[in-house]
Amino acid sequence: MVEQNKILDYFSHFILCLGVAVVAFPIYLALVASTHSAQEMSQSPVPLWFGSKMFENYYSILTGNDSGFNSRLLVSRMLWVSLVMALGVATGKIVISIMSAFAVVYFRFPFRKLVFWGIFLTLMLPVEVRIVPTYKVIADLGLVNTYTGLIVPLTASATATFLFRQFFLTLPDEITEAAKMDGASPWRFFWHILLPLSRTSIAALFVIQFIYGWNQYLWPLLISTDEQMYPIVMGIHNLSTGGDTQITWNLVMACAILAMVPPALVVVGMQKWFVKGLVDSEK
């Protein structure tokens, strides 16, 4: 039995609180900045407590009712584009990956292992290597400035395919044999047996891939030339680089806070399934 040491307990809690403070302090500063006016944020030192312009700033950033650079960028529209993109990427990656893993594990066809390792080897290719030919394909298909062009090139995932394959390999052969004896078709076996057993893995991957899709910057930067198709990450960048105009940091911070809300809600709402999908050993 391990004896508890109060000194070590206090020290571990101190380190934990210190880590939380380091992570939370920039978020706190952004939240505080989003409640002040542009004039107050231009002062030195910057305010460290909440101001009285919170509702005005968030209303301005969401509706575009601002006379500065922000008036051309509707943050509510960018949040919608990011939400559609994140949901599309997460859903597409999971559907394609689980179907690919199902085919590789449960179907016998020529060069089955070669196909899997071909998928897995795509992990060795950085995004920069394939981004130019991918852009050429999307441009030739006329999918620039479309949701399809934003989502489809990001839906393939060798990592998710590998994770689903490893999970399927851990399932006992008796499950497959019982399904065959009951006369279940491959689709019924997949839909009624594999999917329910994979729900924790699906939830964990959904959280990861949703955040991945939400934080995309490089690909939307290439594929979106219309401001109506800018995701929120591009909007934050454009707001913080106003060119010759003065940067309204209070609105930039308000935009950053709004950009944190959907991923945070997804993580908090699916925390139980996310943790279970990562650490549950009784799959």
Buried (B, 14 or more C-beta within 10 A) or exposed (E): EEEEEEEEEEEEEEEEEEEEEEEEEEBEBBBBBBBBBBEBBBEEEEBEEBBEBBEBBBEBBBEBEBEBBBEEBBBEBBBEBBBBBBBBBBBBBBEBBBEBBBBBBBEEEEEEEEBBEEBBEEEEEEEEEEBEEBBEEBEEEEBBBBEEBBBBBBBBBBBBBBBBBEBBEEBEEEEBEEBEEEEBEBEEBBEEBBEEBBEBBBBBBBBBBBBBBBBBEEBBBBBBEEBEBBBBBBBBEBBBEBEEEEBBBBBBBBBBBBBBEBBEEBBEEBEEBBBBBBEEEEE
